Amino acid sequence: MDFVAGARPKKVFDFGEFIPDPLYGTAGFLQFMTLGVYNPQGFHDFMDLQMSTQHSRVHQALMEGSAKVFAAWLKDK
């Protein structure tokens, strides 16, 4: 199965223009408050990995469920 990835998300939670993202916004705020000493890149990479893993689990469950349906359908034919 081929997989195509889009650009890195700018927000984890999007509550609108005037409400900062609680995860990435906090990481950016820590970088700002430490005058750039804290680099949020590691946190961003961790969050991206977690979201990608969950996304893959959803697709795996979809494929496993579909396989059962198609197997039953072929068996009846």
C-alpha positions as CSV (number, residue, x, y, z in Angstrom):
1,M,0.0,0.0,0.0
2,D,1.4,3.4,-0.9
3,F,1.2,6.2,1.6
4,V,1.5,9.9,0.8
5,A,2.1,12.4,3.6
6,G,1.1,16.0,3.6
7,A,2.9,18.9,5.2
8,R,3.5,19.0,8.9
9,P,0.4,20.3,10.8
10,K,0.7,23.8,12.2
11,K,-1.8,22.9,15.1
12,V,-2.9,19.8,16.9
13,F,-6.1,21.3,18.1
14,D,-7.6,24.1,16.1
15,F,-10.0,26.1,18.3
16,G,-10.1,29.2,16.1
17,E,-7.9,32.1,15.2
18,F,-7.8,33.7,18.7
19,I,-7.2,30.5,20.8
20,P,-3.7,29.1,20.7
21,D,-3.1,25.4,20.2
22,P,-2.6,24.0,23.7
23,L,0.1,21.6,22.6
24,Y,2.2,23.2,19.9
25,G,1.3,26.7,21.3
26,T,2.7,25.7,24.7
27,A,5.9,24.4,23.1
28,G,6.3,27.6,21.2
29,F,5.7,29.6,24.3
30,L,8.4,27.7,26.2
31,Q,10.8,28.4,23.3
32,F,9.8,32.1,23.6
33,M,10.2,32.2,27.4
34,T,13.6,30.5,27.3
35,L,14.8,32.9,24.6
36,G,15.2,30.0,22.2
37,V,17.1,27.7,24.6
38,Y,14.2,25.2,24.5
39,N,13.8,23.8,21.0
40,P,10.3,22.5,20.4
41,Q,11.4,20.3,17.4
42,G,11.6,17.2,19.6
43,F,8.1,17.7,20.9
44,H,6.8,18.3,17.4
45,D,8.5,15.1,16.2
46,F,7.0,13.2,19.1
47,M,3.5,14.5,18.5
48,D,3.7,13.8,14.8
49,L,4.8,10.3,15.5
50,Q,1.9,9.7,17.9
51,M,-0.6,11.2,15.4
52,S,0.8,9.1,12.5
53,T,0.7,5.9,14.6
54,Q,-2.9,6.5,15.5
55,H,-3.7,7.3,11.9
56,S,-2.1,4.0,10.8
57,R,-4.1,2.1,13.4
58,V,-7.3,3.5,12.0
59,H,-6.3,2.4,8.5
60,Q,-5.3,-1.1,9.7
61,A,-8.6,-1.6,11.5
62,L,-10.4,-0.4,8.3
63,M,-8.5,-2.9,6.2
64,E,-9.0,-5.8,8.6
65,G,-12.8,-5.0,8.8
66,S,-13.0,-4.7,5.0
67,A,-11.2,-8.0,4.6
68,K,-13.8,-9.9,6.6
69,V,-16.6,-8.3,4.6
70,F,-15.0,-9.1,1.2
71,A,-14.2,-12.7,2.4
72,A,-17.8,-13.3,3.4
73,W,-19.0,-11.8,0.1
74,L,-16.7,-14.0,-2.0
75,K,-17.7,-17.0,0.0
76,D,-21.3,-16.4,-0.9
77,K,-20.6,-16.0,-4.6
